[in-house]
Amino acid sequence: MDDARLVIQNLNKSYAAPVLADVNLTVARGEVHALVGENGAGKTTLVNILTGLTGRNSGEIRLDGQPYAPEKPADAFAAGVSFAAQELSIIGSLNVAENLRLRHLPRRRGVIDRSELEAQAREMLNLVGLDSVAAGAQASTLTLAQRQLLEIAKALSDDPALLLLDEPTAALNAIQAERLHAIIRERADAGLSVIYVSHRLHDVIEVADTVSVLRDGRVVASGPAAEFSVDELVSLMAGKTLERTTTASRQIGDVLIRADAITTAELPCPVSLSARAGEITGLAGLGGAGRTELLHALFGLEVLTSGTVTKRYHDDDITIKNASQAVRSGLALVGEDRQSMGLFPGQSVRTNMMLPGNRKHRSLFRAIDTGNEQATADSLIHKLGIDCRGTEQDIAELSGGNQQKALIARWINAGSDVFLLDEPTRGVDVGTKHALYERFRELASEGACLLIASSEIEELMTVCDRIVVLSDRQVAAEFTREAFTEEAILTAAFSAFSQAARAHGR
């Protein structure tokens, strides 16, 4: 093809088993080409080959008509290929501007030109909607969504010919995702080619020109995005029609956790809520609405400046003052960024699942029963459908969806009965997402209480019994299942800002 930016022919890659098998793919100049597939289908391996993070076993790749075989990321950058990874590369100890232009720091007389650096950074930050973020702010202070946008701004700042985006909207709300898609379309119209990897199939159909489906390392379908529906893509990814289940009624029991007028440094307005055994409660709101901060306060990660968090433990009410006490009394937290808030890379699947142990049998001097741990790990892997080579495989080698299942298994093993889940399906495929929904329902049916914070309203409406909406870090509304509508939840999410605008006559 004369207008081909990237041509991949008969690409193969194997580790212990084949990961990519005879992959053929063509991306045109100015085309947004989406790549979809279940976790483990080979998407990340393909992206890693294109970015020089790993090599191929056989096959040919041509970029703008020339042979392309990057041995390291620097080779990819030099060839005009840029990428924004799902597991972010932002360096927390550097400031925002330094992260953004790290590969091309402007210099004057041998030293960094701070004025030019800030000007370049400001332009890119404004482009992706980070207008309120200071170029000199420490990157470690940014939220996950802000770091995701910074990663994308960093990739765009190199003015690439080919841009690879791996789950670019995973941490973004609908408004942020819509803005990003507008930027992608504008750049594509100017000639940029984009490979867009995502599990958010509605996003794929909205932004892509072409969609290719990977299954078991092979391209099983490819065609114009407009010709696919979400259900068709799901069926192609899974190789079968996905059975969709609905939330059945279950027995709701006593209150297991209660927050009474709590405030923290990040939650200035008093927040009160309670959640019961057998109940799945959703936390909705815009980015920065306080969902993560509320879960952290419930888990004892944030110091309360007023109010109390109470956990029902056996027949007693325990006041939660720190995270250690939270774990001992049956609280579980799965953070929104599993890489920094849960996983121990370099350690086995079994080790990751067995920490912090079972609260009912925890003792400082109790010897580790390796045989029992192994049996328990095997049982959890089977129960949650974790796809791995065995309990001793490095957790870092698992797909994102299987890593998430392992984190949930950890807290099941711990005997937790209150699960605080922050964006629990971020970056996982549709099949894994629905498997997790089923596991959440099973936990609730077994008497657990779940609080799920999610930026996807459809997800909350699918799995929750009740949705609490936060707006500007305060509770704005609460809806029971019969009152769920996307419009009502969005209206509540914007309510604090709408009230402020009316108060100022706008």
matplotlib code that plots the C-alpha trace (Angstrom):
import matplotlib.pyplot as plt

x = [0.0, 1.4, -0.3, 0.8, 2.6, 3.2, 3.1, 3.5, 3.8, 3.8, 5.0, 5.7, 6.7, 7.0, 8.0, 7.2, 4.3, 3.4, 2.1, 1.8, 1.3, 1.5, 0.2, -0.5, -1.5, -1.4, -1.9, -2.3, -1.1, -3.6, -5.5, -6.6, -6.3, -7.8, -6.5, -8.8, -8.7, -9.0, -6.2, -3.4, -4.5, -1.1, -1.8, 0.8, 3.5, 2.8, 3.1, 6.3, 7.8, 6.9, 8.4, 11.7, 10.9, 11.1, 12.2, 10.4, 11.1, 10.3, 8.3, 8.8, 7.9, 8.2, 7.7, 7.2, 8.5, 11.7, 12.6, 11.9, 13.5, 14.0, 16.2, 15.4, 12.9, 15.4, 15.4, 11.6, 11.7, 14.5, 12.3, 9.3, 7.4, 6.1, 3.9, 1.9, 1.8, -1.0, 1.5, 2.7, 6.3, 6.0, 8.8, 7.4, 10.5, 10.7, 8.3, 5.6, 7.6, 10.7, 8.7, 7.0, 10.2, 12.7, 13.9, 14.3, 15.1, 15.7, 19.2, 20.9, 24.7, 24.8, 22.2, 18.4, 16.5, 13.8, 11.8, 11.6, 10.9, 7.9, 6.6, 6.8, 5.2, 2.4, 1.4, 1.1, -0.6, -3.3, -3.8, -4.8, -6.9, -4.3, -4.7, -4.9, -1.7, 1.5, 4.4, 6.7, 4.4, 5.9, 4.6, 4.0, 1.3, -0.9, -3.9, -3.9, -6.1, -3.7, -0.7, -2.5, -3.0, 0.6, 1.8, -0.3, 1.0, 4.5, 4.0, 2.4, 5.1, 7.6, 5.5, 5.6, 4.6, 3.2, 1.6, 0.9, -1.7, -2.3, -5.5, -5.3, -8.8, -8.5, -8.2, -10.2, -13.8, -16.1, -15.4, -11.6, -11.9, -14.0, -11.4, -8.6, -10.5, -10.9, -7.2, -6.5, -8.9, -7.4, -3.8, -4.9, -6.4, -3.0, -1.3, -0.5, -1.1, -2.4, -2.6, -5.2, -5.3, -8.4, -10.9, -13.4, -15.2, -17.5, -14.4, -13.0, -16.0, -16.2, -12.6, -11.2, -11.3, -10.3, -10.5, -8.5, -9.4, -6.6, -7.5, -4.9, -2.2, -3.8, -5.8, -9.2, -11.0, -10.2, -12.4, -14.0, -15.0, -18.4, -19.2, -18.8, -21.1, -19.8, -21.5, -19.9, -16.5, -17.0, -18.0, -14.9, -12.6, -14.0, -14.7, -18.2, -21.2, -20.8, -23.6, -24.7, -26.1, -28.1, -28.0, -30.4, -31.9, -30.1, -30.5, -29.3, -28.0, -26.7, -24.4, -20.8, -19.1, -20.3, -18.8, -20.2, -19.5, -15.9, -13.5, -9.8, -7.3, -8.7, -12.4, -13.2, -17.0, -18.4, -19.2, -21.6, -22.5, -23.1, -23.0, -24.5, -23.7, -24.8, -24.9, -22.9, -22.7, -21.2, -19.4, -19.9, -18.6, -16.3, -12.6, -11.4, -14.9, -13.4, -14.1, -10.5, -10.1, -13.2, -12.1, -8.7, -10.4, -12.5, -9.4, -7.5, -4.9, -6.0, -6.0, -9.5, -9.8, -13.3, -15.9, -15.4, -15.3, -16.8, -16.4, -18.7, -16.4, -18.2, -20.5, -18.4, -18.1, -14.4, -13.3, -10.9, -7.8, -5.2, -4.8, -3.4, -6.4, -8.6, -7.1, -7.4, -11.0, -11.8, -11.5, -9.9, -8.7, -7.9, -6.4, -7.0, -3.3, -2.5, 1.2, 1.9, -0.8, -0.9, 1.4, 4.8, 6.5, 9.3, 7.3, 5.2, 1.4, 1.2, 3.2, 1.1, -2.2, -1.1, -0.3, -1.4, -2.5, -5.9, -7.0, -8.7, -5.4, -2.8, -0.1, 3.3, 4.9, 2.8, 5.0, 4.1, 2.3, 3.7, 1.5, -1.6, -0.6, -0.1, -3.5, -5.2, -3.5, -4.4, -8.0, -8.2, -6.6, -9.4, -12.1, -11.3, -10.2, -6.7, -4.8, -1.2, 1.4, 1.2, 1.4, 5.2, 4.9, 6.1, 3.0, 4.5, 4.2, 0.4, -2.0, -3.6, -6.9, -5.3, -3.2, -6.5, -8.0, -5.0, -5.4, -9.0, -7.9, -5.5, -8.4, -10.6, -7.8, -7.5, -11.1, -12.2, -15.9, -15.8, -14.2, -13.2, -12.6, -11.2, -11.7, -11.5, -11.9, -9.5, -7.7, -9.3, -11.1, -14.8, -14.8, -12.6, -14.8, -18.0, -16.2, -15.2, -18.8, -19.9, -17.3, -18.5, -22.1, -20.9, -19.0, -22.1, -24.3, -21.9, -22.5, -19.7, -20.2, -18.6, -18.0, -17.0, -15.6, -15.8, -15.7, -17.9, -21.5, -22.7, -20.5, -22.0, -25.6, -24.8, -23.4, -24.6, -27.6, -27.2, -25.1, -23.8, -22.8, -20.0, -19.7, -16.8, -15.8, -19.2, -22.2, -24.6, -27.2, -28.0, -29.9, -31.4, -31.5, -35.1, -34.0, -30.8, -30.5, -27.3, -28.8, -29.7, -26.3, -24.5, -26.7, -25.8, -22.1, -22.2, -24.5, -21.9, -20.4, -23.9, -24.8, -21.5, -22.2, -25.7, -24.4, -22.0, -24.8, -23.4]
y = [0.0, 3.4, 5.1, 2.5, 3.8, 0.4, -3.1, -6.2, -9.6, -13.1, -11.9, -14.6, -14.4, -17.2, -17.4, -20.7, -21.0, -19.0, -15.5, -14.2, -16.4, -15.2, -11.7, -9.6, -5.9, -2.7, 0.8, 3.6, 7.2, 9.2, 6.1, 5.3, 1.5, -0.1, -3.4, -5.3, -8.7, -10.5, -10.3, -12.6, -12.3, -10.8, -7.1, -6.0, -8.3, -6.7, -3.2, -4.2, -5.4, -2.2, -0.1, -2.1, -3.6, -7.1, -8.8, -11.0, -14.6, -14.1, -12.0, -8.6, -5.1, -2.1, 1.6, 4.1, 1.5, 0.8, -2.3, -1.6, -3.7, -1.6, -3.2, -0.7, 2.2, 4.8, 3.1, 3.5, 7.2, 7.8, 6.2, 8.5, 5.9, 7.1, 5.4, 5.9, 2.7, 1.5, 1.0, 4.6, 5.6, 8.9, 9.5, 10.7, 12.4, 14.7, 17.6, 17.6, 19.6, 17.5, 14.3, 15.8, 16.8, 14.3, 13.0, 16.5, 18.9, 22.4, 23.8, 27.1, 27.3, 23.7, 24.0, 23.3, 26.4, 26.4, 29.1, 27.3, 24.0, 25.4, 27.1, 23.8, 21.9, 24.4, 24.1, 20.3, 20.4, 22.7, 20.5, 17.4, 19.3, 19.7, 23.4, 23.5, 21.5, 23.5, 22.6, 22.7, 20.4, 17.2, 14.3, 12.2, 14.5, 14.0, 11.7, 8.6, 10.3, 13.3, 11.0, 9.1, 12.4, 13.5, 10.2, 10.9, 14.5, 13.2, 10.8, 13.5, 16.1, 14.1, 14.9, 11.2, 9.6, 6.6, 6.8, 3.7, 4.1, 1.2, 1.7, 5.5, 6.1, 3.4, 6.0, 8.8, 9.9, 10.3, 14.0, 13.5, 10.5, 12.6, 15.3, 12.8, 11.3, 14.8, 15.3, 11.9, 12.6, 16.1, 14.7, 11.8, 14.2, 15.9, 12.6, 10.9, 7.1, 5.7, 2.2, 2.3, -0.6, -0.6, -2.8, 0.0, -1.1, 1.9, 4.1, 1.9, 2.2, 6.0, 6.9, 4.2, 4.0, 0.3, -2.4, -5.6, -8.4, -10.6, -14.0, -16.4, -14.5, -14.4, -11.7, -13.2, -10.2, -6.8, -4.2, -0.7, 0.2, 1.4, -2.2, -3.7, -3.5, -4.0, -7.4, -8.5, -7.5, -9.3, -12.5, -12.3, -11.7, -14.6, -16.9, -17.3, -15.2, -13.8, -14.6, -11.4, -11.7, -9.3, -8.5, -10.8, -9.8, -11.0, -10.9, -7.6, -7.9, -5.6, -2.5, -3.7, -0.3, 3.2, 6.7, 9.4, 13.0, 12.2, 14.8, 14.6, 17.0, 15.8, 15.6, 19.1, 18.6, 16.0, 12.7, 10.1, 6.7, 3.1, -0.2, -3.5, -7.2, -8.6, -5.2, -3.8, 0.0, 2.1, 5.4, 7.6, 11.1, 13.1, 12.9, 14.5, 14.1, 12.3, 8.7, 7.5, 9.8, 8.4, 4.8, 5.7, 7.3, 4.3, 2.1, 4.2, 5.5, 9.1, 10.8, 11.9, 15.5, 14.8, 12.1, 8.3, 5.2, 2.1, -1.5, -4.2, -7.1, -10.1, -8.5, -5.4, -2.0, -1.2, 2.4, 2.3, 4.5, 3.1, 0.6, -2.2, -2.1, -2.0, -5.3, -7.0, -6.2, -7.5, -4.5, -5.0, -2.3, -2.9, 0.5, 2.1, 1.6, -2.0, -1.5, 0.9, -0.1, -3.8, -5.9, -7.2, -7.7, -10.2, -12.3, -15.3, -15.5, -17.5, -15.0, -12.1, -13.9, -15.1, -11.7, -10.5, -14.0, -15.0, -12.7, -15.6, -17.5, -14.6, -14.9, -13.2, -16.6, -18.8, -20.8, -20.7, -23.8, -24.1, -27.1, -25.3, -22.1, -24.1, -25.8, -22.5, -20.8, -23.6, -23.3, -19.5, -19.7, -22.2, -20.3, -16.9, -18.3, -16.9, -17.7, -18.5, -21.2, -22.1, -20.6, -19.9, -17.8, -14.1, -11.9, -9.4, -11.9, -12.0, -9.9, -7.0, -8.7, -11.8, -9.5, -7.9, -11.3, -12.2, -9.1, -9.9, -13.5, -12.0, -10.4, -13.5, -15.5, -12.9, -13.5, -10.0, -9.2, -5.5, -4.9, -1.4, -1.6, 1.4, 1.1, -2.7, -3.4, -0.7, -2.0, -5.5, -7.1, -7.5, -11.2, -10.7, -7.7, -9.8, -12.6, -10.1, -8.8, -12.4, -12.8, -9.5, -10.8, -14.1, -12.3, -10.3, -13.4, -14.9, -12.0, -9.6, -5.9, -4.2, -0.5, 0.0, 3.3, 3.5, 6.2, 4.0, 4.7, 1.7, -0.5, 0.7, 0.4, -3.2, -4.5, -2.3, -2.3, 1.3, 4.2, 7.1, 10.1, 12.5, 16.0, 18.3, 15.9, 15.7, 13.4, 14.8, 12.1, 8.4, 6.1, 2.7, 0.3, 1.2, 4.9, 4.3, 6.4, 7.7, 11.2, 11.4, 10.2, 12.6, 15.5, 14.7, 14.4, 17.9, 19.4, 21.1, 22.9, 23.8, 25.3, 27.3, 28.6, 29.7, 31.4, 33.5, 34.3, 32.2]
z = [0.0, -1.0, 2.0, 4.5, 7.6, 9.2, 7.6, 9.7, 7.9, 9.5, 12.9, 15.4, 19.1, 21.7, 25.3, 27.0, 24.5, 21.3, 22.1, 18.5, 15.5, 11.9, 12.7, 9.6, 10.1, 8.0, 9.5, 6.9, 7.3, 9.2, 10.4, 13.9, 14.1, 17.2, 18.5, 20.8, 22.5, 25.8, 28.4, 27.1, 23.5, 22.6, 22.3, 24.8, 23.3, 19.9, 21.3, 23.1, 19.8, 18.1, 20.9, 21.1, 24.6, 23.2, 20.0, 17.6, 16.6, 12.9, 10.5, 8.9, 10.0, 7.7, 8.8, 6.0, 3.5, 5.4, 7.5, 11.2, 13.9, 17.1, 19.7, 22.4, 23.0, 21.9, 18.4, 18.3, 19.3, 16.7, 14.0, 14.9, 17.0, 20.4, 23.0, 26.1, 28.2, 30.5, 33.3, 33.4, 33.0, 34.9, 37.4, 40.7, 41.9, 38.8, 38.2, 35.5, 33.0, 33.4, 32.9, 29.8, 28.0, 29.6, 26.2, 24.7, 27.6, 26.1, 26.9, 26.8, 27.2, 28.4, 31.1, 31.1, 29.9, 32.6, 30.9, 27.6, 29.4, 31.2, 28.0, 26.1, 29.0, 29.4, 25.7, 26.0, 29.4, 28.1, 25.1, 27.1, 29.7, 32.5, 32.6, 36.4, 36.9, 37.5, 35.3, 38.3, 40.4, 41.7, 39.5, 42.6, 43.7, 40.6, 40.6, 38.5, 35.8, 35.7, 35.4, 32.5, 30.7, 31.4, 29.9, 26.7, 26.6, 26.8, 23.9, 21.8, 22.6, 20.4, 17.3, 16.2, 12.9, 14.7, 18.2, 20.3, 23.0, 25.4, 27.4, 27.1, 28.7, 31.5, 34.2, 32.6, 33.0, 30.1, 29.6, 29.7, 27.2, 24.8, 24.8, 24.2, 21.3, 19.7, 20.0, 18.4, 15.5, 14.9, 14.9, 12.6, 10.2, 10.0, 9.2, 12.5, 12.5, 15.8, 17.2, 19.9, 22.3, 24.6, 26.4, 26.3, 23.2, 23.0, 22.9, 20.1, 17.9, 18.6, 17.7, 15.4, 11.6, 11.6, 14.3, 14.4, 16.8, 18.4, 19.9, 21.1, 19.4, 15.9, 14.1, 13.7, 12.2, 10.8, 9.2, 9.4, 13.0, 11.9, 10.8, 14.3, 17.3, 20.8, 21.1, 17.8, 19.1, 22.4, 20.5, 18.2, 21.2, 23.2, 20.3, 21.6, 22.6, 26.1, 28.5, 30.3, 33.7, 35.8, 39.5, 41.4, 44.7, 47.7, 51.5, 52.9, 56.4, 59.2, 58.7, 58.5, 58.0, 58.8, 58.4, 60.6, 59.4, 58.5, 57.2, 56.2, 54.6, 51.2, 52.2, 53.8, 53.9, 56.4, 54.6, 56.1, 54.7, 55.7, 53.9, 54.8, 54.5, 51.2, 49.6, 46.7, 46.9, 44.1, 44.4, 41.4, 40.5, 38.2, 38.4, 41.6, 43.2, 46.2, 45.6, 46.1, 49.1, 50.7, 50.3, 51.8, 54.7, 55.4, 55.3, 57.7, 55.1, 55.7, 59.1, 60.1, 61.2, 62.5, 62.6, 63.0, 60.8, 62.6, 61.4, 62.8, 63.9, 65.4, 67.9, 68.5, 66.8, 66.1, 65.5, 62.6, 63.2, 60.9, 58.0, 60.2, 62.4, 59.3, 58.0, 61.4, 61.6, 58.1, 55.7, 52.3, 49.8, 46.2, 45.0, 41.6, 40.6, 41.2, 40.3, 43.1, 45.6, 45.8, 43.6, 44.6, 41.2, 41.3, 43.8, 42.9, 42.4, 45.6, 47.7, 46.4, 47.3, 50.7, 52.0, 54.6, 55.7, 57.1, 60.0, 61.8, 62.1, 62.2, 64.9, 65.2, 66.0, 63.8, 61.4, 57.7, 56.6, 53.0, 52.1, 53.3, 51.4, 48.2, 48.5, 49.3, 46.3, 44.0, 45.2, 44.7, 41.2, 40.2, 42.0, 40.4, 37.0, 37.2, 34.0, 35.0, 34.6, 38.3, 41.8, 41.5, 38.3, 38.8, 39.3, 36.9, 34.0, 34.4, 32.3, 34.1, 34.5, 36.1, 38.4, 39.5, 40.2, 42.3, 44.4, 45.1, 46.0, 48.5, 50.5, 50.1, 51.7, 54.4, 55.4, 54.7, 54.8, 53.6, 50.2, 49.2, 45.4, 43.5, 39.7, 40.0, 36.3, 35.0, 32.0, 31.9, 29.0, 28.7, 29.5, 32.6, 33.6, 33.6, 35.5, 38.1, 38.3, 39.0, 41.7, 43.3, 43.4, 44.8, 47.6, 48.4, 48.4, 50.9, 53.2, 52.3, 51.8, 48.8, 48.0, 44.4, 43.1, 39.3, 36.6, 34.5, 35.3, 33.2, 35.3, 38.6, 37.2, 36.1, 39.4, 42.3, 44.5, 45.4, 44.1, 46.2, 44.0, 45.1, 43.7, 44.7, 47.6, 49.2, 49.0, 46.4, 46.0, 46.5, 44.2, 44.7, 41.7, 40.6, 40.3, 38.3, 35.2, 33.7, 33.3, 37.0, 38.2, 35.9, 37.0, 40.6, 39.8, 38.3, 41.0, 43.2, 40.2, 38.9, 42.3, 42.3, 38.9, 39.8, 42.9, 40.8, 38.3, 35.5]

ax = plt.figure().add_subplot(projection="3d")
ax.plot(x, y, z, "-o")
ax.set_aspect("equal")
plt.show()
